[in-house]
Amino acid sequence: MGYYLTTAIAYPNGAIHIGHAYEYIAADTIARFKRLDNHDVFFCTGTDEHGLKMLQAANKLGITPKELADDNAKNFRDTQLALGSTFDRFIRTTDEDHYAASQAIWRKLEEAGDIYLDTYSGWYSVRDEAFYTDDETEVVDGVRLSKETRTEVTWTEEESYFFRLSKYQDKLLELYKNHPEFIGPDSRRNEIASFVASGLKDLSISRTTFDWGVPVPGNDKHVMYVWIDALTNYLTAAGYPDDQERLSKWWPADVHIIGKDIIRFHSVYWPAFLMSAGIELPKRVHAHGFLFNSGEKMSKSVGNVVDPLDLVDAFGLDTLRFFLFREFSYGHDGSYTKDSIITRKNSDLANEYGNLAQRSLSMIQKNCDAQVPQPGELTEADEKLLALARAVPDTARRHVDTQALHLYVEACWKVLSEANRYFSAQEPWKLKKTDPDRMATVLWVTIEVVRIISILIQPVMPDSAGKILDLLGVPAGVGEAGAKVLPTAVDSGSGAEAMGAVSASAAIGVAAGAAYASAALAPNVAEAAADGIAAAEADPRSFAAVGFPLEPGTPLPKPEPVFPKFVEETE
């Protein structure tokens, strides 16, 4: 068993934009989070390289569609890496194993009696790779458009294979009713259920007017309609059809992260294909909203398309990653401006996070021999703040499991806000004269809270959180902020419940932890405790390490600012 997540695979017929980056960073954040939580993770992304759009784009450039795909797929892959994406496979629908998987699932649909040959007549959108009925289109200024996506459609008549989508209407409605978690957020599920309840028609699934695609088995004058080809990539990466050991580990997918514009294909067509093929359905499809530039939808014609790497150059990668989940409710539309990014960088990062770390560590450097201070007896205020921080992992898990990434980040920032209030109220700069022992306790509590939040926020800001942990004297582990699977992660659930299952006293020290857990706890809880301790030993920056506080006397480096405020350059 393992945790398997995917992004949608992008059409590489143009440049990557901030909308792509939003999805890639979200998926990467989830992947890093799960790895740091001691899950064995497989993260897949890639490019969807077949179809008429790619053929037309290549023809305009005077090159073959494969040459266009090669060039642009490399750009997508390189940009993802530049955004910090830690994907395990970058799949391309021109990959050899994907051709085999696509043809294998086609044969399964045929064996189920769900494919038949007929003639298609109707409106087709090249941009959407989708067919529309008359009532789904309208004429605007002499051009017929899809009402839903506002893309131009043309009348198409050709021989086509059809999939008996109508056969699965009741089964799909039953799926949405019995498994409401299948589609997220809830508003998307309601939209899809309404669409399906209005009636499904059989789906054209092949084309004969072009040959850039996966050939239909037994009739190579047809190529597969791009959505059977594209959607099957999730199975290809998981080992379908021949690698049964791999397939049993990774399938069904835990979540498909996609944009709301392709929710119908993923929550109607995809589960229907899988039902027909006798393949287990993915556990969840989550559709995020769109990002708007100053309230306007990004468009080449308007000239407001933003290259995400330009934002990285201007503000920093971690700032961009943080901003996307701090500013917007993930799953819904959002609008951003340059000023909104600057505000988040200066207020949330420089002030609430960076300044808290800098102030407390600077006092330790000057007043505690540059070592983690020895805390004394904890007061109610100390215990309350520590308890608040130690409760965040479970809260974060709940939010990440429903892709509410904004709530996960918010939970961390609520603690930082409380820590700032605590620090100001305790006034350790006064205590150094009146009560040095109490000062040491306040400083220890403050940096312990900063440590916990820094561990938990690594999936969002891997580099910056890592620098804070360096300043706190926390050794680097093997996980590299969730970029690698911990060596202790052997099963999807191996470490997720560990810290919640172990009592606070059992989680205090690594040395005594394993023996204590084995002797004092029930067998299943002791096993979870041992897994958590092993993960913490393997990587002191893993989530399992949250329960192992900073050790007094640990030498600390001279503090340096991690989040300098953004200052506009002037000539």
C-alpha positions in Angstrom: 0.0 0.0 0.0 1.1 3.6 -0.6 -0.2 7.2 -1.0 -0.7 8.0 -4.7 -1.5 11.5 -6.0 -1.5 13.0 -9.4 -1.9 16.4 -11.1 -3.8 16.7 -14.4 -1.4 16.2 -17.3 -1.0 19.5 -19.2 -1.4 20.1 -22.9 2.2 21.1 -24.0 1.0 23.3 -26.9 1.8 26.6 -25.1 3.8 28.1 -22.3 3.3 27.2 -18.7 1.4 29.8 -16.6 0.5 30.6 -13.0 -2.6 28.3 -13.1 -0.3 25.3 -13.9 2.0 26.4 -11.1 -0.9 26.6 -8.6 -1.8 23.0 -9.2 1.8 21.7 -9.3 2.7 23.5 -6.0 -0.4 22.2 -4.4 0.3 18.6 -5.3 3.9 18.9 -4.3 2.9 20.3 -0.9 0.6 17.3 -0.3 3.3 14.9 -1.4 5.9 16.5 0.9 3.4 16.6 3.7 2.7 12.9 3.4 6.4 11.9 3.1 7.2 13.9 6.2 4.3 12.2 7.9 6.0 8.8 7.2 3.9 7.7 4.2 5.3 6.0 1.2 4.3 8.4 -1.6 4.1 8.3 -5.4 3.5 11.6 -7.1 2.8 11.7 -10.8 2.5 14.6 -13.2 3.2 15.0 -16.9 2.0 16.1 -20.3 -1.0 15.2 -22.5 0.5 15.2 -26.0 -2.0 13.8 -28.4 -5.1 15.3 -30.1 -6.0 17.9 -32.8 -4.8 20.9 -30.7 -1.2 19.6 -30.7 -1.4 18.7 -34.4 -2.6 22.2 -35.4 -0.1 24.0 -33.2 2.8 21.9 -34.7 1.5 22.6 -38.2 1.6 26.3 -37.6 5.2 26.0 -36.5 6.2 23.8 -39.4 7.3 20.9 -37.2 6.0 17.5 -36.3 3.7 17.1 -33.3 6.3 14.9 -31.7 8.9 17.6 -32.0 6.5 20.1 -30.5 5.7 17.7 -27.7 9.4 17.0 -27.0 10.3 20.7 -26.7 7.3 21.7 -24.6 7.2 18.7 -22.4 10.8 19.5 -21.4 9.8 23.1 -20.6 6.9 21.9 -18.4 9.2 19.4 -16.7 12.0 22.0 -16.1 9.5 24.6 -14.8 8.0 22.1 -12.4 11.5 21.4 -11.0 12.1 25.2 -10.7 8.9 25.4 -8.7 10.2 22.8 -6.2 8.1 20.0 -7.5 9.2 16.6 -6.2 7.3 14.4 -8.6 8.2 10.7 -8.8 7.3 10.3 -12.5 6.8 12.8 -15.2 4.6 10.8 -17.6 4.1 11.6 -21.3 1.2 10.2 -23.3 3.8 9.4 -26.0 5.6 7.0 -23.6 5.7 3.4 -24.8 4.1 2.0 -21.7 1.2 4.4 -22.0 0.3 3.2 -25.5 0.1 -0.3 -24.1 -2.0 0.8 -21.1 -4.4 2.8 -23.2 -5.0 -0.1 -25.6 -5.4 -2.5 -22.7 -8.2 -0.5 -21.1 -9.9 0.0 -24.5 -10.0 -3.8 -24.9 -11.6 -4.0 -21.4 -14.3 -1.6 -22.4 -14.9 -3.7 -25.5 -15.1 -6.9 -23.6 -17.7 -5.3 -21.3 -19.8 -4.6 -24.5 -19.5 -0.8 -23.9 -17.9 0.2 -27.2 -19.8 0.3 -30.5 -19.1 1.8 -34.0 -21.4 4.5 -35.3 -21.3 7.9 -37.0 -20.9 11.1 -35.0 -22.5 14.4 -36.0 -22.2 17.4 -33.6 -20.3 20.4 -32.3 -16.6 19.8 -31.4 -14.2 22.1 -29.5 -10.6 21.7 -30.5 -9.4 23.6 -27.4 -11.5 21.6 -25.0 -11.1 18.3 -26.9 -14.8 17.9 -26.1 -18.1 17.4 -28.0 -21.2 19.5 -27.2 -24.9 19.2 -28.0 -26.9 22.0 -29.6 -28.3 23.2 -26.3 -24.7 23.4 -24.8 -23.7 26.0 -27.5 -24.7 29.4 -28.6 -23.8 31.9 -31.3 -22.1 35.1 -30.2 -21.1 37.7 -32.9 -21.5 35.1 -35.6 -19.3 32.4 -33.8 -20.7 29.4 -32.2 -19.3 28.8 -28.7 -19.6 26.3 -25.9 -21.7 27.9 -23.2 -19.6 26.4 -20.4 -16.1 27.2 -21.6 -16.7 29.9 -24.2 -14.5 28.2 -26.7 -15.3 28.0 -30.4 -16.9 24.8 -31.7 -17.2 23.5 -35.2 -19.6 21.0 -36.8 -18.0 17.6 -37.2 -19.3 14.5 -39.0 -17.3 11.3 -39.0 -17.3 7.6 -38.2 -16.6 7.1 -34.5 -16.5 4.5 -31.8 -18.8 5.3 -28.9 -18.7 4.5 -25.2 -22.1 3.6 -23.6 -21.8 6.4 -21.0 -25.6 6.4 -20.6 -25.4 2.9 -19.1 -23.6 4.3 -16.1 -25.8 7.2 -15.2 -27.5 5.5 -12.2 -24.2 4.0 -11.0 -22.6 7.4 -11.1 -25.4 9.0 -9.1 -25.1 6.2 -6.6 -21.4 6.8 -6.3 -21.9 10.5 -5.5 -24.6 9.7 -3.0 -22.8 6.9 -1.2 -19.3 8.4 -1.4 -19.7 12.1 -1.2 -15.9 12.4 -0.6 -15.3 11.2 -4.2 -15.6 14.8 -5.5 -14.2 17.9 -3.7 -15.0 20.5 -2.8 -18.6 19.9 -2.1 -19.8 22.6 -4.6 -18.2 20.7 -7.4 -20.0 17.5 -6.4 -23.3 19.2 -6.5 -22.6 20.6 -10.0 -21.6 17.2 -11.3 -24.5 15.3 -9.7 -26.9 17.8 -11.3 -25.3 17.3 -14.7 -25.5 13.6 -14.6 -29.1 13.6 -13.3 -30.1 15.7 -16.3 -29.2 12.7 -18.5 -26.1 11.2 -20.1 -25.6 10.5 -23.8 -23.1 8.0 -25.2 -19.7 9.4 -25.7 -17.7 9.6 -29.0 -14.3 8.1 -28.2 -12.4 8.0 -31.5 -11.4 10.2 -34.4 -10.6 9.5 -38.0 -9.8 13.0 -39.3 -6.3 13.0 -37.8 -3.8 10.3 -36.8 -1.9 11.9 -33.9 -2.9 9.7 -31.1 -3.0 6.1 -29.8 -4.4 3.8 -32.5 -7.6 1.9 -31.7 -6.8 -1.8 -31.3 -7.9 -3.7 -34.4 -8.8 -0.6 -36.4 -5.8 1.8 -36.8 -7.7 4.2 -39.0 -9.1 5.4 -35.7 -7.2 7.1 -32.9 -8.5 7.2 -29.4 -10.5 10.3 -28.4 -8.0 12.2 -26.2 -9.8 11.7 -22.9 -9.5 7.9 -22.9 -5.9 8.3 -23.7 -5.2 11.1 -21.3 -7.1 9.8 -18.3 -5.5 6.4 -18.5 -2.1 8.0 -17.7 -3.0 7.6 -14.0 -3.2 3.8 -14.5 -0.1 3.7 -16.7 2.1 5.3 -14.0 0.7 2.9 -11.4 1.8 -0.1 -13.4 -1.3 -1.0 -15.4 -1.8 -3.5 -17.0 1.2 -5.8 -16.5 2.9 -4.8 -13.2 0.4 -6.2 -10.8 2.7 -5.8 -7.7 3.1 -2.1 -8.5 -0.5 -1.7 -9.3 -1.7 -3.3 -6.1 0.6 -0.9 -4.1 -0.5 2.4 -5.8 -4.0 1.9 -7.2 -6.5 3.2 -6.4 -5.1 6.7 -6.5 -5.7 8.6 -3.2 -6.5 11.9 -5.0 -6.4 13.5 -8.5 -5.6 17.2 -8.2 -7.2 19.0 -11.2 -8.6 22.3 -12.3 -12.4 22.9 -12.2 -12.6 23.2 -16.0 -11.9 19.4 -16.4 -14.0 18.1 -13.5 -16.6 16.6 -15.8 -14.0 14.4 -17.5 -12.5 13.2 -14.2 -15.7 12.6 -12.2 -18.1 11.4 -14.9 -16.1 9.9 -17.8 -13.2 8.5 -15.8 -15.2 6.6 -13.2 -17.5 5.3 -15.9 -14.5 4.0 -17.9 -13.2 2.3 -14.8 -16.5 0.8 -13.8 -16.8 -0.7 -17.3 -13.2 -2.0 -17.2 -13.8 -3.6 -13.7 -11.1 -1.4 -12.2 -11.4 0.1 -8.7 -12.2 3.9 -8.7 -9.8 6.6 -7.4 -10.7 7.6 -3.8 -11.0 11.3 -4.6 -11.0 13.9 -7.3 -10.3 17.5 -6.1 -10.9 20.4 -8.4 -9.3 23.7 -7.6 -10.5 27.1 -8.9 -8.9 29.6 -11.2 -6.4 32.4 -10.4 -7.2 35.8 -11.7 -4.7 38.6 -12.3 -6.2 41.8 -10.6 -9.7 40.3 -11.1 -9.3 39.5 -14.7 -9.0 36.0 -16.2 -5.6 35.5 -17.7 -5.6 35.7 -21.5 -3.0 36.1 -24.2 -5.2 38.6 -26.0 -5.5 40.7 -22.9 -1.8 40.4 -22.3 -2.0 39.5 -18.6 -0.7 36.0 -18.7 1.9 35.6 -15.9 5.0 33.3 -16.1 5.3 31.8 -12.6 9.1 32.0 -12.8 8.8 35.8 -13.1 7.0 35.8 -9.8 9.7 33.6 -8.3 12.4 35.9 -9.5 10.5 38.9 -8.0 9.5 37.5 -4.7 11.2 34.2 -4.1 9.9 30.6 -4.5 8.9 30.0 -0.9 7.0 33.4 -0.8 5.0 32.4 -3.9 4.3 28.9 -2.6 3.2 30.3 0.8 1.1 33.1 -0.8 -1.0 30.7 -2.9 -2.4 28.9 0.1 -2.4 31.8 2.6 -4.2 34.2 0.3 -6.8 31.9 -1.4 -9.2 29.2 -0.2 -7.9 26.3 -2.1 -10.6 24.8 -4.3 -12.2 28.2 -5.1 -11.3 31.0 -7.4 -8.9 33.7 -6.3 -7.6 37.0 -7.5 -4.1 38.4 -6.8 -2.1 41.5 -7.4 1.6 42.3 -6.9 0.7 44.3 -3.8 -1.2 41.4 -2.2 2.0 39.2 -2.6 4.1 42.0 -1.0 1.7 42.4 1.9 1.7 38.7 2.7 5.6 38.5 2.4 6.0 41.5 4.8 3.3 40.9 7.3 3.0 37.1 7.6 6.5 36.0 6.7 8.8 38.9 7.7 6.8 40.0 10.8 4.9 37.1 12.3 7.3 34.3 11.5 10.7 35.6 10.7 10.8 38.4 13.3 9.6 36.1 16.1 12.4 33.6 15.3 15.0 36.5 15.0 14.0 38.2 18.3 14.0 35.1 20.4 17.1 33.6 18.9 19.0 36.9 19.2 18.1 37.1 22.9 19.4 33.5 23.3 22.6 34.4 21.5 23.3 37.3 23.9 21.9 35.9 27.2 22.0 32.1 27.1 25.5 31.4 25.8 24.2 30.8 22.3 22.6 27.5 23.5 19.1 26.2 23.7 18.1 27.5 27.2 17.1 25.3 30.1 13.4 25.8 30.9 12.2 25.9 34.4 8.7 25.0 35.7 6.1 25.7 33.0 3.3 28.1 33.7 -0.3 27.9 32.5 0.5 30.3 29.7 3.5 28.2 28.7 1.5 25.0 28.7 -1.4 26.5 26.8 0.9 27.8 23.9 2.8 24.5 23.7 -0.5 22.5 23.7 -1.8 24.7 20.9 1.3 24.1 18.8 1.4 20.3 19.5 -2.3 20.0 18.4 -1.5 21.4 14.9 -0.3 18.1 13.3 -3.6 16.4 13.7 -5.5 19.5 12.5 -3.1 19.8 9.5 -3.6 16.1 8.6 -7.4 16.6 8.5 -7.1 19.6 6.2 -4.5 18.1 3.9 -6.6 15.0 3.5 -9.4 17.1 2.1 -7.1 19.4 0.2 -8.0 22.4 2.3 -4.4 23.6 2.1 -5.4 27.2 3.1 -6.8 25.9 6.4 -3.6 23.9 7.0 -1.5 27.0 6.6 -4.0 29.0 8.7 -3.7 26.5 11.5 0.1 27.1 11.6 -0.3 30.9 11.5 -2.8 31.0 14.3 -0.1 29.4 16.5 2.5 31.9 15.3 0.1 34.8 16.1 -0.4 33.4 19.6 3.3 33.0 20.0 3.9 36.6 19.1 1.3 37.7 21.6 2.8 35.4 24.2 6.3 36.8 23.6 5.1 40.4 23.9 3.1 39.7 27.0 5.9 37.8 28.8 8.5 40.6 28.0 11.6 38.4 28.3 13.8 41.5 27.7 12.6 42.7 31.1 12.9 39.3 32.7 16.6 39.1 32.0 17.1 41.6 34.7 14.4 40.6 37.2 14.1 36.8 36.7 16.8 35.2 34.3 15.4 31.7 34.9 11.9 32.8 33.8 13.5 34.5 30.8 15.1 31.3 29.8 11.8 29.4 30.1 10.0 32.0 27.9 12.7 31.8 25.3 12.7 28.0 25.3 8.9 27.9 24.9 9.0 30.4 22.1 11.7 28.6 20.0 10.1 25.3 20.7 6.8 26.6 19.2 8.8 28.0 16.3 10.4 24.6 15.8 7.1 22.8 15.7 5.6 25.2 13.2 8.7 25.2 11.1 8.6 21.4 10.9 5.0 21.5 9.9 5.3 24.3 7.3 8.2 22.6 5.4 5.9 21.2 2.7 4.9 24.8 1.8 8.2 26.5 2.3 10.9 23.8 2.2 13.9 26.1 1.9 12.9 28.9 4.3 11.5 26.5 7.0 14.8 24.5 6.7 16.8 27.7 7.3 14.8 28.4 10.5 15.4 24.8 11.6 19.1 25.3 11.0 19.1 28.3 13.3 17.3 26.2 15.9 20.0 23.6 15.9 17.7 20.9 14.5 19.9 18.4 12.6 19.0 17.8 8.9 17.6 14.4 8.2 17.2 12.2 5.1 13.8 13.6 4.1 14.9 16.9 2.7 11.7 18.7 3.6 9.6 15.9 2.3 11.5 15.6 -1.0 12.3 12.0 -0.2 10.5 9.1 1.4 11.7 8.3 4.9 13.4 4.9 5.2 10.8 3.9 7.8 7.9 4.6 5.5 6.7 1.1 4.4 3.0 1.6 4.3 0.5 4.4 3.6 -0.5 4.7 7.2 2.7 3.7 9.0 3.3 7.0 10.7 0.2 9.1 10.4 -1.3 8.2 13.6 1.8 7.8 15.7 2.0 11.1 17.4 -1.7 11.1 18.1 -1.6 7.6 19.5 1.3 8.1 21.9 0.8 9.9 25.2 2.6 13.1 25.8 4.9 11.5 28.4 5.8 8.7 26.0 6.8 11.2 23.3 9.1 13.3 25.4 12.4 11.5 24.8 13.7 9.4 22.0 16.0 7.3 24.2 13.2 6.1 26.5 10.4 6.3 24.0 10.6 3.0 22.3 11.1 1.0 25.5 8.4 2.9 27.3 5.9 2.5 24.5 6.5 -1.2 24.2 6.0 -1.7 27.9 3.2 0.7 28.7 1.0 0.8 25.7 -1.4 -1.6 23.9 0.4 -3.5 21.1 -1.1 -1.6 18.2 -0.4 1.8 19.9 3.1 0.6 20.8 3.7 -0.3 17.2 2.6 3.2 16.1 4.8 4.7 18.8 7.8 2.8 17.6 7.1 3.8 14.0 6.9 7.4 15.1 10.2 7.2 17.1 11.9 5.5 14.2 10.8 8.2 11.9 12.0 10.9 14.3 15.4 9.2 14.6 15.7 8.9 10.8 14.7 12.5 10.3 14.5 15.0 13.2 12.6 17.2 10.9 9.8 14.7 10.2 6.4 15.2 11.7 7.1 12.4 14.1 9.8 14.6 15.6 7.3 17.2 16.7 6.9 15.3 20.0 10.7 15.4 20.8 11.4 18.9 22.1 14.6 21.0 21.7 17.3 19.7 24.0 18.7 22.4 26.4 22.4 23.0 25.9 22.3 22.4 22.1 24.6 25.0 20.5 22.9 27.5 18.2 24.5 29.4 15.3 24.3 33.2 15.1 20.8 34.1 14.0 20.3 35.6 10.5 17.2 37.0 9.0 15.4 34.4 6.8 12.5 36.6 5.6 13.7 40.1 4.7 11.0 42.5 4.0 10.2 43.3 0.3 11.4 46.7 -0.6 10.5 48.1 -4.0 13.6 49.0 -6.0 13.9 52.6 -7.1 16.0 54.1 -9.8 
